Amino acid sequence: MGLTRRSLALASTMLFALAAAVPARAAEPVKNVVIVHGALADGSGWRKVHDLLIAKGLNVSIVQPPMTTLEADVSAAKRMLDLQDGPSVLVGHSYGGMIITEAGNADNVASLVYVAAFQPDAGENLLELAGRTPAATTGIKPTSDEFLYLDPKVYAADFAADLPAADARFMANSQVLPSKVAFETRIKQPAWKTKKSWALIATADRAINPDLMRTMAKRAASTTVEVKSSHAVFMSQPQAVADLIEKASKAAAD
């Protein structure tokens, strides 16, 4: 009997030692990426980023928010999140950063990526936040029914200075106009306070002041990269944007 006990003890010790020697299996990266475009553009500009991420084996969906109210835009993002199988990395550009800050509270959002985006705190709205550190552009104008647009005469210089002229002209002529009320709505619960976040700062951005982006990213303790680019960084520097999203997808599983 004593021999049996000693044998069992020895076997148990060997099993524990073996288990300790086997490296822990790395967590699988998050495979779903949901992208929310910003105002004054639409989701088609994300085609190159989409294709780069698809080539890496990620599943990519692009939200086309209505831009009528912040609530409706958040609902559009959540609707797309609900269609995903498993957790998602939620990405927002420009005003899309406002959207993902609220929509990112969904249970299946693993992390957030802000791309040349607003990154608000509770109680802040876009107009007041932007006004604290004004952007270079002065071309934002209202329509008679309280929507906003960027004057096509300055669109290329202030939004897409590093894109081919024909592309910038088409973007100016096809821009999605947000309602002023969407920009006036205050954030209730910022998802970046409870979830990992990344931020890309476009250093030649004339639509959002780069210093404001830096301040917001620091406040949120976001992992930050800086890229020399216009506000349309998702089109002019798609590889840099895709690389950051891919890093977030891998780190979100840790």
N, C-alpha and C positions, 0 to 999 in steps of 0.2 A: 504493500500500500504506500509505504514511504517513497519507494522508487517511482511509483506512478505520480505522486504529488510533485516530486522533484522534476520529473519529465515534463509535467504540465507547466510548471513554473518556468522551466527553461524554454519550452515552446512558446509560451506567452511572451517572454522577454524577447525572443527572436522575432516574433511577429511585430511587436512594437518598434523594434529597431529597424525592421524592413520598411514599415510604414513611414517612419521618420526619414528614411533614405530616399523614398520615392518623391520627386518634386510634385508640388501641388499643380493641378491642371489649371492652365490660364483660363480666365473667364472668356466666353465668346463675345466678340464685339457686337454692339447693337447694329442690326442689319437694316433698319428702316430709317430713312431720312425724309422728313416733311419740311418743305421750304415754303415760306410765306413771303411773297414779293412786297415791295414797298409801294408808296404812292408815286404817281407820275410816270409809271412804267407798268409792265405786266409780266406774267410768268414766263413768256416765251424767251425773254432775255437770259433765262437760266439754262438754256439748252446745252451749252458747252459744259457747265458744271454738272448738269444732269448726266451727260454722257460719260464724263470722267469718273463719276461715282458709280455708275452702272458697270463700267469696265472693272471696277474694284470689287464687284460682287454685292454692292449695296442696292437696296430697293428704294427708289426715289419717287416722291409724289410732290406735285406743285399745287399749292392752294391759290385759288383766284378769288380773293375776298371782294365783296361788293363795294367796299369803301363808303358805305352809307352811314354807318354808325360803328363805333368801336365794338359794341356788343355783337352786332351782326358779323363783323369781321372775326371776332374771337370764336363765334359759333361756327363759321366756315372752317376755321383751323381745326376745331375740335371734331367736326364732321369728318375731316380727312384723317385725323388721328384715330377715330373709331374704326376706320376701314383697315387699319394696319394689324398684322398678326405679330404681336409681341411689342416690346418697347421701341420708342423712336427717339432720334435726335431731332429737335425742333429748331429750325433755322429761320431767322428773320432779317430782312434788309430794310433800312430806313424806318418808315412808319411800321413796317412789319415787326420791328423790335417792340413796339408798343403792344402789338397783337400777341406775340409769343410770350410776353411778360405775364399776361393773364392766362392765355391758353396753356401755357407750360405747367400750370398747376394740375393738369390732367394726370391721372395715376400712371398712364403708360408713356409719359414723357421722361426719358432718362437724363437728358441734358439739353442745354440751350446753346445756340451759336448766334451771336450778333454780328452781322456783316455790315459795316458802315451804317450802324443802326442806333436808334434811340433805345436807352436802357433805363427806363424810369423806375422811380421808387414809389411807394404808396402815396397817394394824394397828388401826384404830379400829372400834368397833361402835356401834350407835345408842344403846344404854343408857348406855354410859360417856360418849359424846359429849354426850348430852342432860344428863347429870348434872353436867357441868362448869359449865354455866350453866343452871340449872333453869328450866323454863317455869312460867307462872303456874298452870296447871291441876294439880290433885291428884286428878283424877277417874279416872285410868287404873287399872283393876282386872284381876286375873287370873281366869280361869275354872279349874275343877277340873282341866282337862287342859292347863294351861299355854298358853292363848291369852290375848290381851289385848283389853279393850274400854274404851270411855269411858262412864262412868255417864250414862245418858240424862237424869238430873236436871240435869246440868251441861253436857250436850253443846252446847246452844244458846249458852250463855255462853262456853264455852271453845273451841269449834270454829267456830261459825257465827253469831256475834253480830250481824253485819250482813245476815243473810238474813231473809226473812219467817218468822214463827214456825212456820207450817205446814211450810215447807221444812226448817227445822232439825229439827222433830219427826220428819219422815219420814226424814231422814238418820240421826238417832239410832236409829230403829227398823229401819234397813236397813244399818247399818254392817258393813263387812267386817272380821272379827277376824283380826289377824296372830298368828302363833305367837311365843312368847317367844324361842324359839331363833333365829328370823330376826333379832330385834333384838340377839341376843348374838353373831352371826357377824361376824367381822372382815373388813374390806376387804383385798384382796390388791394390786390394781393400779389406782389411781385414774386414770380416763381424762382427767380435767381437767388432768393434768400434761403431756399431749401434744396436747390439742385445745382449741380456743377454747371459752370458757364464758361464760354470762350468768347472773345471779341476780336474782330479784325478792324483795325483803324486804317482808313484810307487817308494818307497824309496830305494829298492834294485835293481833298474834298471841299467843294464850295457850297454844297447843299446842307451839310452838317459840319459845324466847326470841329476839326480834329481834336482840339483841346477839350471840347465838351465830351467827345467820345472817350478820351483818355480819363477824364474825371469820372464818368459814369462807370467805366470798366473797373477802375481802381476801387470805387465804392462797392461794387459787386464782387470784388476779389476774383474777377474773371482772368483766365489765362489769356494773355493778349499778344497779338502779333501786329506789326505795322507794315503796310504795303504802300509803296508810292503809286497812287492811283487816284482817279476821279471818283465821284460817287457811284459811278457805274462799274465798280470793281469786279462785280460778278461776270461782266462781259469782257472787260479789258485784261483782267488777271484771273481767268477761271481756274488755272492750276493752283494758284495760291489759295483761293477760296475752297476748292475741292480738298486740298491737302489739310486745311484746318478742320473741315467737317469730318474727314476720315480720322484725324487724330481724336476728335471728340467722340466718334463712334467707338473707337478702341478703348479710350479712357473711361467712357461712361459705364463700362461693364465692371470696372475695378471696384 
